Amino acid sequence: MNANVGVVDATVRWILAIGCFAVAIIWNASPVLALLGALLALLLAGTALTHACPLYRLLHISTAHRHIPAARN
């Protein structure tokens, strides 16, 4: 799978993943909130780590910068 998540996008996803893990830990008395927070955190962390997002692929979105080779003289 080609990378379609840029560096800034991946950083935001890491921050949101940490926040979702915090929600899962803080509200662990409510199993539904804890489970949803943990699952969302795993999803965000996985897409940030691999720089590939299946939803972006379906919507033909890419925040990754394309490497443009330098012109040869």
Secondary structure, 3 states (H helix, E strand, C coil): CCCCCCHHHHHHHHHHHHHHHHHHHHCCCCHHHHHHHHHHHHHHHHHHHHCCCHHHHHHCCCCCCCCCCCCCC
